[in-house]
Amino acid sequence: MTSFQELVERWMAGETLHGVEYGLNELVEVLAGTHAGERGCVVAPVEFEPEPVFVVELTTGTDVEVVQSLLRAVG
């Protein structure tokens, strides 16, 4: 079984992982919750299972954790 750290390293290197829609520095918009409508860049994965969760650095400079299903690619 692949460890979380190994998956993070592969993701950081730009490898496409099964079920993971966003890559490092990808511009996204938050679709729901406190930060709905805000945009930012994906900076790190927090977990991959059962659903990917990412740290998103918002344009305001705030870092938030958002599940993949509540993100949309911008651009």
C-alpha positions as CSV (number, residue, x, y, z in Angstrom):
1,M,0.0,0.0,0.0
2,T,1.3,3.5,-0.9
3,S,1.8,5.8,2.0
4,F,0.2,9.3,2.2
5,Q,3.7,10.8,2.0
6,E,4.5,8.9,-1.2
7,L,1.2,10.1,-2.7
8,V,2.0,13.7,-1.8
9,E,5.4,13.5,-3.3
10,R,4.0,12.0,-6.5
11,W,1.3,14.7,-6.6
12,M,3.9,17.5,-6.0
13,A,5.9,16.1,-8.9
14,G,2.9,16.6,-11.1
15,E,1.8,13.0,-11.4
16,T,-2.0,12.5,-12.1
17,L,-3.4,10.4,-9.3
18,H,-6.6,8.4,-9.7
19,G,-9.6,10.4,-8.3
20,V,-7.6,13.6,-7.8
21,E,-8.8,16.4,-10.0
22,Y,-6.5,19.3,-9.0
23,G,-2.8,19.8,-9.1
24,L,-0.3,22.1,-7.4
25,N,-1.0,25.8,-8.0
26,E,-4.2,25.2,-9.9
27,L,-6.6,28.1,-9.8
28,V,-9.9,27.1,-8.2
29,E,-13.1,28.6,-6.9
30,V,-14.8,27.5,-3.7
31,L,-18.4,26.5,-4.4
32,A,-20.0,26.4,-1.0
33,G,-19.4,27.2,2.7
34,T,-17.9,30.3,4.4
35,H,-15.6,31.0,1.5
36,A,-18.1,30.4,-1.4
37,G,-17.2,32.4,-4.5
38,E,-13.7,33.0,-3.4
39,R,-10.8,32.0,-5.6
40,G,-7.3,30.7,-4.8
41,C,-4.6,28.3,-5.7
42,V,-4.3,24.7,-4.5
43,V,-1.1,24.5,-2.5
44,A,-1.2,21.0,-0.8
45,P,-3.3,17.9,-0.2
46,V,-4.5,17.2,3.3
47,E,-5.8,13.7,2.5
48,F,-6.7,11.7,-0.6
49,E,-9.3,9.2,0.9
50,P,-12.2,8.9,1.0
51,E,-12.3,12.2,-0.9
52,P,-9.4,14.5,-1.6
53,V,-9.1,17.6,0.6
54,F,-6.8,20.4,-0.3
55,V,-5.3,23.5,1.3
56,V,-6.3,26.4,-0.9
57,E,-4.5,29.7,-0.6
58,L,-7.3,32.3,-1.2
59,T,-6.5,35.5,-3.0
60,T,-7.0,37.2,0.3
61,G,-3.9,35.3,1.7
62,T,-6.0,33.0,3.9
63,D,-5.4,29.3,3.7
64,V,-8.5,27.1,4.0
65,E,-9.0,23.3,3.7
66,V,-11.6,22.4,1.1
67,V,-12.9,19.0,-0.1
68,Q,-12.5,18.4,-3.8
69,S,-16.3,18.3,-4.5
70,L,-16.6,21.9,-3.3
71,L,-14.0,23.2,-5.8
72,R,-14.2,24.2,-9.4
73,A,-11.3,24.9,-11.8
74,V,-11.1,28.5,-13.0
75,G,-9.9,29.4,-16.4
